[in-house]
Amino acid sequence: MEEFVLKAKHYQIFLSLSIPSLIAGFVPNFDPNIQLVKIIFVGLAFTVWIFTLGRALNNCIPRRYQLSETFLIINLFAFAIIFALIAILLDYQLRFFGWAVLIPLYMLFSFVYLYYFASKALTTAEKRKRTSFGEHVGEMILLMTGYVGIWFIQPRINQIYQQNKSKILLEDTENIS
């Protein structure tokens, strides 16, 4: 899947992420819980794309500049588990009282960190050196815009893939062995 994310054209990614939105649009809204399921369904597609993009680009970075994926994976799973628990325990009504406001703040942090990781991996893979936050904040905003960002970011990802194709294919053959 990582190779698909790296070599796909912008319109292919756009269509891949639009299909869950189209499917969710045809489901009737008779129950308020259906709306939350639709949001999760569409959000899941973008989350998987951003997560896969970050990991794939991190593999294109020279070893000495690679980012640690541990914190990314922990935050992603914590976000998913906390969201599922809140949805189940509160009967899909996301109301918080008192100190429980920290839970959605952590969820927001996890979500933003996912975009931060992908944008940092993108600029680090392009520049082949460590980058500061100011160098990749624009990419982070583009990724957060969703469909609009795809059209600007994906051609750059394709260039990175072309530059690192031999390294990626070599790692794939080593993993098979």
C-alpha positions as CSV (number, residue, x, y, z in Angstrom):
1,M,0.0,0.0,0.0
2,E,2.9,2.3,0.7
3,E,4.2,2.0,-2.8
4,F,0.7,2.8,-4.2
5,V,0.6,6.0,-2.1
6,L,4.0,7.1,-3.4
7,K,3.5,6.4,-7.1
8,A,-0.2,7.1,-7.5
9,K,-1.2,10.2,-9.4
10,H,-3.1,13.0,-7.7
11,Y,-6.4,12.1,-9.3
12,Q,-6.1,8.5,-8.2
13,I,-5.6,9.5,-4.6
14,F,-8.5,12.0,-5.0
15,L,-10.8,9.3,-6.2
16,S,-9.6,6.8,-3.6
17,L,-10.5,9.2,-0.8
18,S,-13.7,10.4,-2.5
19,I,-15.3,6.9,-2.7
20,P,-15.9,6.7,1.1
21,S,-17.5,10.2,0.9
22,L,-19.8,9.1,-1.9
23,I,-20.8,5.9,-0.2
24,A,-21.5,7.8,3.0
25,G,-23.6,10.3,1.1
26,F,-26.0,7.6,-0.1
27,V,-26.7,6.2,3.4
28,P,-29.9,7.8,4.7
29,N,-29.8,9.9,8.0
30,F,-32.7,8.4,9.9
31,D,-30.7,7.9,13.0
32,P,-28.3,10.5,14.5
33,N,-25.7,7.8,15.1
34,I,-25.5,7.2,11.4
35,Q,-24.1,10.7,10.9
36,L,-21.2,9.9,13.4
37,V,-20.6,6.6,11.5
38,K,-20.4,8.6,8.2
39,I,-17.9,11.0,9.7
40,I,-15.8,8.1,11.1
41,F,-15.9,6.3,7.7
42,V,-14.8,9.4,5.7
43,G,-12.2,10.4,8.4
44,L,-10.8,6.9,8.4
45,A,-9.9,7.1,4.7
46,F,-7.9,10.3,5.2
47,T,-6.3,9.1,8.4
48,V,-5.1,5.9,6.7
49,W,-3.8,7.9,3.7
50,I,-1.9,10.4,5.9
51,F,-0.5,7.6,8.1
52,T,0.6,5.5,5.1
53,L,2.1,8.6,3.5
54,G,4.1,9.5,6.5
55,R,5.5,6.0,6.9
56,A,6.2,5.6,3.2
57,L,8.0,9.0,3.0
58,N,10.0,8.1,6.1
59,N,11.4,5.1,4.3
60,C,12.6,7.4,1.5
61,I,14.7,9.5,4.0
62,P,18.4,8.6,4.6
63,R,18.7,6.6,7.8
64,R,20.4,9.3,9.8
65,Y,17.5,11.7,9.2
66,Q,14.6,9.3,9.6
67,L,11.9,10.2,12.0
68,S,10.9,7.9,14.9
69,E,7.6,6.2,14.0
70,T,7.0,4.9,17.6
71,F,5.4,8.1,18.9
72,L,3.3,8.3,15.7
73,I,1.9,4.7,16.1
74,I,1.2,5.2,19.8
75,N,-0.7,8.4,19.1
76,L,-2.7,6.9,16.3
77,F,-3.8,3.9,18.3
78,A,-4.5,6.0,21.4
79,F,-6.6,8.3,19.3
80,A,-8.6,5.4,17.8
81,I,-9.1,3.6,21.2
82,I,-10.1,6.8,23.0
83,F,-12.5,7.8,20.3
84,A,-14.1,4.4,20.3
85,L,-14.4,4.3,24.1
86,I,-15.9,7.7,24.2
87,A,-18.4,6.9,21.5
88,I,-19.4,3.6,23.2
89,L,-19.5,4.9,26.8
90,L,-21.3,8.2,26.0
91,D,-23.7,6.6,23.4
92,Y,-22.1,8.6,20.6
93,Q,-22.8,11.9,22.3
94,L,-19.4,13.6,22.6
95,R,-20.1,15.6,25.8
96,F,-17.3,16.3,28.3
97,F,-17.4,17.7,31.8
98,G,-14.6,18.9,34.1
99,W,-11.2,17.3,33.7
100,A,-12.5,15.1,30.9
101,V,-11.8,18.0,28.5
102,L,-8.2,16.8,28.5
103,I,-9.3,13.7,26.5
104,P,-10.5,15.6,23.4
105,L,-7.4,17.8,23.6
106,Y,-5.2,14.8,23.5
107,M,-7.2,13.5,20.6
108,L,-6.7,16.8,18.8
109,F,-3.0,16.7,19.5
110,S,-2.8,13.1,18.1
111,F,-4.6,14.1,15.0
112,V,-2.4,17.2,14.4
113,Y,0.7,15.1,15.1
114,L,-0.2,12.7,12.3
115,Y,-0.2,15.6,9.8
116,Y,3.0,17.0,11.4
117,F,4.8,13.7,10.9
118,A,3.7,13.4,7.3
119,S,4.6,17.0,6.4
120,K,8.0,16.7,8.1
121,A,8.7,13.4,6.4
122,L,7.8,15.1,3.0
123,T,10.1,18.0,3.4
124,T,12.9,15.9,4.9
125,A,12.7,13.5,2.0
126,E,12.8,16.4,-0.5
127,K,15.7,18.3,1.1
128,R,17.6,15.2,2.3
129,K,18.4,17.0,5.6
130,R,16.7,17.8,8.9
131,T,14.0,20.4,8.6
132,S,12.5,22.8,11.0
133,F,8.8,23.4,11.7
134,G,8.9,26.6,9.6
135,E,10.1,24.7,6.6
136,H,7.2,22.3,6.6
137,V,4.3,24.2,8.1
138,G,3.0,25.0,4.6
139,E,2.9,21.3,3.7
140,M,1.1,20.5,6.9
141,I,-1.6,23.1,6.1
142,L,-1.9,21.7,2.6
143,L,-2.3,18.2,3.9
144,M,-5.0,19.4,6.4
145,T,-7.0,20.9,3.6
146,G,-7.8,17.4,2.4
147,Y,-8.8,17.2,-1.2
148,V,-7.2,20.6,-2.2
149,G,-3.8,19.5,-0.7
150,I,-3.8,16.3,-2.6
151,W,-3.5,18.1,-6.0
152,F,-0.4,20.1,-4.8
153,I,1.3,17.5,-2.6
154,Q,1.0,14.3,-4.6
155,P,3.1,15.4,-7.6
156,R,5.9,16.1,-5.2
157,I,5.5,12.7,-3.6
158,N,5.7,11.1,-7.1
159,Q,9.1,12.9,-7.6
160,I,10.4,11.6,-4.3
161,Y,9.2,8.1,-5.3
162,Q,11.1,8.3,-8.7
163,Q,14.2,9.4,-6.9
164,N,14.0,6.6,-4.3
165,K,12.5,3.8,-6.5
166,S,15.6,1.6,-6.4
167,K,15.9,1.9,-2.6
168,I,12.2,1.1,-2.1
169,L,12.3,-1.9,-4.4
170,L,15.5,-3.2,-2.8
171,E,13.9,-3.0,0.7
172,D,10.8,-4.8,-0.6
173,T,13.0,-7.7,-1.9
174,E,14.9,-7.9,1.4
175,N,11.6,-8.1,3.4
176,I,10.4,-11.0,1.2
177,S,13.6,-13.0,1.8
